[in-house]
Amino acid sequence: MQALEKGVFDYREVDNTDVEIQTFDGLALVNGTAEIKVVAREKEFLLRSRYTCVWVEGPEGWQFLAWQNTPIAS
C-alpha cells in the first residue's frame, strides 16, 4: 500500500477482454482477462492475467468487495 501511495506504480492502460458477468441476489461475479501496462522504477511492464472480482449490492449501490488474479505465462 505504501508503494501505491508513494506513486511507485504508474498504471498507464488496462485492457479487459473475455469479460463474463454472473449476477445473483445482490452479488455479481466478474471474470475476464486483463492486460495492464504499468511503469515501476522507470521501467514499463505488460502484465497479463485472468481475474475474478466480486461486487455486492448495498444501500449505496454496487460496491467492490474482492479481487483475485492469476498471471498468464507469456
Secondary structure as the mmCIF struct_conf table of DSSP 4:
data_model
#
loop_
_struct_conf.conf_type_id
_struct_conf.id
_struct_conf.beg_label_comp_id
_struct_conf.beg_label_asym_id
_struct_conf.beg_label_seq_id
_struct_conf.end_label_comp_id
_struct_conf.end_label_asym_id
_struct_conf.end_label_seq_id
HELX_RH_AL_P HELX_RH_AL_P1 GLN A 2 GLU A 5
TURN_TY1_P TURN_TY1_P1 LYS A 6 GLY A 7
STRN STRN1 PHE A 9 PHE A 24
TURN_TY1_P TURN_TY1_P2 ASP A 25 GLY A 26
STRN STRN2 LEU A 27 ALA A 40
TURN_TY1_P TURN_TY1_P3 ARG A 41 GLU A 42
STRN STRN3 LYS A 43 GLY A 58
TURN_TY1_P TURN_TY1_P4 PRO A 59 GLU A 60
STRN STRN4 GLY A 61 PRO A 71
HELX_LH_PP_P HELX_LH_PP_P1 ILE A 72 ALA A 73
#
